Amino acid sequence: MIRKGFKMKLFKGMCEEYKKRHDNLWLEMIKMIHEHGGKNYSIFLDEETNTLFGYIELEDEELWNKSSETEICQKWWKYMADIMETNQDSSPISVELNEVFHLD
C-alpha cells in the first residue's frame, strides 16, 4: 500500500462550500476513486490558512495517475475551480508532501 499526503489551498471564505460539495460527493467520483485504487481517503482543513491536507492510500501509483484522465475527474475539477487554487486545466494546485514518520 502506498500512502500519499498532499496539500491544496481554498479561496478565502470557501471552507463551508468545500465541505458541502464533498458531503455530496458524486457517486461516479467515488466509483472512479475506487476503480483507480484509492482507499482510506481523507481531507483535513486548517481554517486559519485555508490549507487542505489530503491523505490517500493507493494500490498502484501508475493506475492512480490515470484517474486524472477520466471524464468524471475533469468534470469534478471544473466544478471545484471556483472555490480553490487551480492550474490552467482546472486541476487543483497540489503539493505532494514527503512522509517523515509512520506508525501502524
KEZA-606403 format. One record per residue (C-alpha): residue number from 1; residue in one letter; chain; z negated, y negated, x negated. Coordinates in steps of 0.02 Angstrom, whole numbers, m for minus. Last residue first. Layout:
% residues N
PT   num   residu   chaine        Z        Y        X
PT   NUM        a        A        Z        Y        X
...
% end
This chain:
% residues 104
PT   num   residu   chaine        Z        Y        X
PT   104        d        A     m621      m63      m46
PT   103        l        A     m641     m206     m171
PT   102        h        A     m504     m321     m231
PT   101        f        A     m503     m465     m355
PT   100        v        A     m377     m583     m436
PT    99        e        A     m232     m561     m315
PT    98        n        A      m97     m687     m353
PT    97        l        A      m45     m802     m211
PT    96        e        A      132     m821     m147
PT    95        v        A      174     m997      m91
PT    94        s        A      263    m1012       75
PT    93        i        A      369    m1155      138
PT    92        p        A      405    m1086      310
PT    91        s        A      584    m1033      342
PT    90        s        A      681    m1166      438
PT    89        d        A      838    m1141      329
PT    88        q        A      805    m1311      248
PT    87        n        A      630    m1255      196
PT    86        t        A      482    m1280      309
PT    85        e        A      317    m1373      325
PT    84        m        A      237    m1338      492
PT    83        i        A      236    m1389      676
PT    82        d        A      419    m1423      719
PT    81        a        A      483    m1276      616
PT    80        m        A      389    m1144      718
PT    79        y        A      527    m1104      844
PT    78        k        A      659    m1112      708
PT    77        w        A      560     m987      604
PT    76        w        A      539     m874      755
PT    75        k        A      728     m871      786
PT    74        q        A      756     m827      604
PT    73        c        A      632     m684      619
PT    72        i        A      711     m623      780
PT    71        e        A      887     m622      705
PT    70        t        A      832     m518      558
PT    69        e        A      872     m573      381
PT    68        s        A      692     m622      342
PT    67        s        A      639     m443      377
PT    66        k        A      741     m384      228
PT    65        n        A      601     m437      110
PT    64        w        A      487     m315      198
PT    63        l        A      600     m168      156
PT    62        e        A      602     m219      m28
PT    61        e        A      412     m241      m26
PT    60        d        A      381      m65       39
PT    59        e        A      228      m10      138
PT    58        l        A      160     m184      156
PT    57        e        A      m13     m254      188
PT    56        i        A      m21     m433      248
PT    55        y        A     m131     m584      213
PT    54        g        A      m91     m763      259
PT    53        f        A     m187     m919      214
PT    52        l        A     m142    m1073      314
PT    51        t        A     m178    m1246      246
PT    50        n        A     m210    m1386      372
PT    49        t        A     m322    m1465      238
PT    48        e        A     m488    m1483      330
PT    47        e        A     m439    m1352      460
PT    46        d        A     m426    m1213      330
PT    45        l        A     m335    m1084      435
PT    44        f        A     m327     m894      420
PT    43        i        A     m178     m781      451
PT    42        s        A     m199     m593      465
PT    41        y        A      m78     m447      454
PT    40        n        A     m152     m270      442
PT    39        k        A       21     m194      435
PT    38        g        A      199     m243      387
PT    37        g        A      321     m101      353
PT    36        h        A      484     m181      411
PT    35        e        A      478      m91      578
PT    34        h        A      300     m155      604
PT    33        i        A      349     m336      577
PT    32        m        A      505     m314      686
PT    31        k        A      403     m240      829
PT    30        i        A      278     m384      824
PT    29        m        A      422     m508      825
PT    28        e        A      507     m423      972
PT    27        l        A      341     m427     1066
PT    26        w        A      337     m616     1046
PT    25        l        A      174     m686      980
PT    24        n        A       76     m768     1121
PT    23        d        A      m88     m792     1027
PT    22        h        A       25     m841      882
PT    21        r        A      100     m986      980
PT    20        k        A      m70    m1043     1040
PT    19        k        A     m143    m1036      864
PT    18        y        A       m3    m1144      795
PT    17        e        A      m21    m1266      940
PT    16        e        A     m209    m1282      910
PT    15        c        A     m185    m1316      724
PT    14        m        A      m42    m1441      746
PT    13        g        A     m138    m1604      724
PT    12        k        A      m75    m1637      548
PT    11        f        A       77    m1533      502
PT    10        l        A       37    m1356      453
PT     9        k        A       47    m1289      275
PT     8        m        A       80    m1115      205
PT     7        k        A      m16     m999       91
PT     6        f        A       14     m822       31
PT     5        g        A      m77     m658        3
PT     4        k        A        9     m490      m11
PT     3        r        A      m69     m317      m24
PT     2        i        A       48     m172      m66
PT     1        m        A        0        0        0
% end
